[in-house]
Amino acid sequence: MLTSANFAAFARRVYDFAPYPAAKYKILADYLRVPIADPALSSLRDQFLRSDVVEELYQAQSPDGNWGPLSSKDYAAKDPFPTTYAAIERCLYLGLRLEDRGMLLTALDYLEDILRGRSSVRLYNKNERAIPWQLCDIATWVERLSPFNPLVDPIYSQWLFIAGQTFADGEYSYDRDMAAQHELLGTREKRLVPLPVSLLLTRPAELGALNDALLRHYGQQAFLHGHFWDKNLLELPDNWAEPHTRRYFHTINYINQFYHTEDYLAQAMDWLENRRGADGLWDYGPQIKDPWGYFGYWSKSKQHAVNRALDCSMEVLRVFDAYRRHNGGVYE
C-alpha cells in the first residue's frame, strides 16, 4: 500500500541513482517537498536551469513564446518539440516554474493573447464545434500555468454549467449535454464538443460532487476498456518488462487526473510498487515505440539503459505523487 513513508523511500532511492541534476532537482522540489531555500536544493537549481534538457527547450522557443503550432503536428518536421502544447508539457514535467528562464511566462503571454483576441494566431473553423473545442484546450494550458486566471473564468463557468446539466442526476445524458451546448455555445448539430474533462479538473474545488460523476463515467470506461490504447487495468501484465507495458500508463495517467480514484487505481498502485527491481528502481524494458513521448525523459541520450531505468522510475514517482495528492495523501 502506498504511504508517505514508502513514497519518500522510493524517491530517495531514485535520487541516489539519478545521474542528472535536472532529475535530482525535480525529486527534491516536487516529490520530497524540500523548501526552495534549502542549500541542497539551491545548489542544484543553477545546474538544473543550465542543464542540456532545459537549454534544449530554451533554444527551441520562438521569441513570441511558442514552439510552433499549438497542437497540430507537422509529421514532416523533425523538431524535438512538434507542438507548443508538447513543449509546455515538457517544461512542467521537468519542474520549470513561470520565472525559470522566462519560458513559461512568455508562453503564457502567447496563449493569453489568443484568448484576448490580440494574437495573429487563427484558430481553424471547419465546423461549429472547432472554435469552442480549441478554446477549451487553450484555457486548460493557461489555467495550468496560471491558476484561477480571469481569462479562463468565462470559459470554465460555461463548461461547468454544461457539465452540471449533463450530469444533473449523477449519470451522463447525451440529450442534456446537447441541450446545454446548444443553449450556451449556439451550436445546432447533433455532434457535440467533448466535455473538457482536463479543463474542469484544473479547479477541483469548484466541481464538488461533479468530480465523482465524471469519474464514474469517464474513469470507469477507461478502467474497463483502456484509454487511447486498449489496455485496461483489469489485465495488468505479470511480466513487467513487456513491449506493451508503457501503454498501460495512458490509462493510469488519464484516471489519475481525477480525485477519489482509489476504487480504480489501488490495484495499479500495488502493481507498480511490486514491480521494482532488486535495485529498487523500475524499468519496463524496451517498448514498441519511444516510451516517453516528447516530454517524459531526463537525458537527451535516451537510448542508454541507465536512462531508460531513470525515465521509467521518474514516471512511476509522478504517478504515485498524483495518486496520493488526489486521494487525500499527506506527506510527512
N, C-alpha and C positions, 0 to 999 in steps of 0.2 A: 504494500500500500504506500502511495506517495505521501511523504510527510515533509515538514520543513527541514528536519534533521537530515534525512537521506537525500533530499534535493540539494542541500548545501554540500553534502559529501560528494555527490556526483559532480557538482560544479567545480569543487576544489580539485577533484581528480583530473577533469578536463583542463583546468587552469594549469596544473603542473605539467601536463602533456603538451599544451599548446605551444608551438614554436614561434608564433607571430604576436607582436604587440597588439594588433587590432583585436584578435580573439581574446587575449588576456584582458584588455580594457573592457570589452563587452561583458565578459563574465563578472568582473568586479563591479562594474557600474550598474548593470541591469539585472543580474541574477543573484549576486551576493549583496547587492544594495550598499556598497561601500560609498560613504559620502565623498562628494567631489573634492573636498579639501583634504582628504586623507593623502598622506605622502605616497602611499603605494599606488594610488590611482593617478595622482597628479604627475608622477614621474612617467607613467605610461601614456598619459594623454597627449603629450607632444609627439611621442613616437607614433601613436595611433593616427593623429591628424596628418602626419607626413609619410604614412605607410604607402606602399605601392597600390593597394586596393582603393584607398581614398584618393590618391593622386590620379588614378585612372578615371574616376568619376569626375574629378575637378577639371581635368584636361578635356573631357568629352562634352562638357556642358557648354551650350551656347551662351553668349553674353546676355541674352534676354531671359535666360533661366530655363530653357527647355533642353531636352536631349533628343530632338527630332519629333516625329508625330506623337500625338497623345497616346493612342492605343493601337493604331492600325500599323502592323509591322510590314516593312518592305522586305520581302523574302529574298530579294536580290542583294540587299545590303549585308555587309559583314561586320557592322558595328557591334561592339561589345554590349551596348545598350540600345536595342532596336526601337524602344519607345520611351517617352518621358515617364510614363507610369512605372515601367520596369526599373528605370534608374532611381526614381524616388523610393520604390520598394527596396532597392539595393541600399540606398542611404540609410533608411530606417532599420534595415536588417543589421547593418554594421554598427548601429548605435549613434549615428550622427544626430546632433541637435540642430535647431534652427540657426544658431550662431556659429556653428562649426564651418569655417572657411566660406560662409555665406551661400553655400549651395542650395540648401533647402529654403533659405529666406528668399532668394531670387526666384526659385521655383514656385514658391507660394505667391509671390507678386505676379508671376506669369499666369498662374491659374486664377487668381483673384481678378485680374484684368479681363479674363474671358467671362467670368460671372458678371462683371460690371458692364460688359458690352464695349469695353475700350480696346479690345485686342484685335489684331489683324487676323487672328485665327478664325476660320469659318467652319462651323460645325456642319456636317453633311445633313441634308434634309430630304432624304429619298422617300420618306413616308411620314405619317403623322406621329409616329412613336419615336422617331430618331432623335429629335431635339430633347424631349424630356429624358430619354434614356441617357444621352451623353451628359446632360446637366447633372444627373444623379451621380455619374462617375466622377465628374469634376468636383462636385460638392463633397463626395466621400474623401477624396485626396486632400482637399482644402481642410476639411474637418480633422483629418488625421494629423496634419501639420499644425493646425491652429484650432484647438478645441473650442467649441461654442462660438465659432466665427459668425458675426452678424450677417455676412453674405450668404451663409448656408441656412439661416433661420427660416426664410420663407419656403425654401425647397424642402427642408426637413419637416416643417409643420404640415406642408401639403401631403407628403407621403406618410406621415404619422396618422393623419386623418384617414387617408385611403386604406392604410393597413388596419386601423381601428374598425372601419366599416367592414372590411373584408373578413376580419376575424371577430365579428361582433359577438358571436356565440361561442367563441373559442375554437371554431373549426373554419377551415378555408372555404370560401364561397366564391366561385367564379362570377356568378351574377352580381353579387355585391361589389366585388372587385371592379367589374366592368362599369357598373353604375357610378361608382365613386370616381373612377378615372375619367369617364365621360363628363361628369359634373365639374371636376377640378381642372382637368387638362384640356377640355374642349375637344376630345377625340370622339370618333364615331364608329370606328371599325370594331369588329369582334376580337381581333388580335390585340393583346394588351402589352403594355410595358411590364416586364417582370418586376415584382416588388423589389426595391433596392435594399435587400437584407443587410448588406455591409454598411450602407449609409445609416440605416435605422439603428444598427448596433454601435455606432460611434457615440451615441448618447443613451447608454443603457438605463440611466435613472429615469428618463422620460418614457421608457417603454412600459414599465410596470409589469402587469400580468401578460402583456402582449408578447414579451420575450418567450414565455413558456408556450404560448400558442404558435409562435413562429418556429420554435424548436421542435415542437411535436410534428409540425407539418414538414418543414424543410430538413431538419436534423434527422428525423426518423426515416425519411425517404433515403437520405444519404447513408444512414446506418445500415439499412436493409439492402439497398441496391447499389451503393457506391456513389461517389460524386466525381464527375468528369471521367474517371476510369471506373469500370465496373468491378471494383474491388471493395466488397462490403466488409464490415467489421465483425461479422459472424464467422468469417472464414480466414482469420489471421493465420499466416503460414507457420508451420512448425519449424521450418528451415529459415532462419532469419536472413541469411545471405543468399537470397534467390534473386533472379533477374527482375522480378516484378515488385520487390519489397517497397521500392520508392513510391509506387502508385497508391499504396495504402495511405500514404501521408496526405494525398489530396483529400481523401475523405476525412481523416483525422483533423487536419487543419481547418477544413470547412466547418465541421461540427464545433470545433474548439473556439470559434469566434463567438458562439452563443454563451449564455450564462446558465448555470444549473444543469450541467451536462453529464453528471455522474452516471445516470442510468444508461447513457450511450457510450461513454468513453472510459469508464472504470476498468473494463476488461482490457482495452487497448493500452491503458497506462501500465497495468500489471504486465502485459505482454512486452512493452518497451523496457520496463525495469529488468525483467528476467532475461532479456537478450543481450545484456552486457557481456563482453568477452572477459577472459581471465585477467586482462589488464585493466578492467573497469571502464572500458570505452565501448562505443558502438561502431560497427562497420557492417553495413548491409551489402557489401560486396559490389562488384561491377554491375551496373544496371543496363537496361537495353538502350537507354539514351542518357545524355548528361543529367544526372540525378538531381542536381541543384539548380537547374534552370539558369536564369540570368542574374540571380541575386544571392543564392544560398551557398556561397563558398568564401574561404578565408585566405586563399592564396591564388595568384594568377597561374601557378603551376598545378592545375587541378588533377593532372594525371598521376601524380606521385601517391603511393599508398598511404604515406603518413598524412597527406592532406585529405584523402578520402575518409580516413578514420576521424580526423578532426572535424570535417564538414558534417559528417553524419552525427557525431556526438554533439556538436553545437546545435544541430537541428532538433535533436531529442531534448536538449535543455530548453530550447524555445517552446516546444510542445508542452513540456512539464510546467514551465513558468506560466504560460497562458491558462493551462488547465487549473492550476492552483488558484490563480487570481480570479478565475471565473466561477470557482466553486467554494469560495469563502476561505481559501487557504491563507494562513497568517505566517509571515516569516519571523523567525526567532531573532 
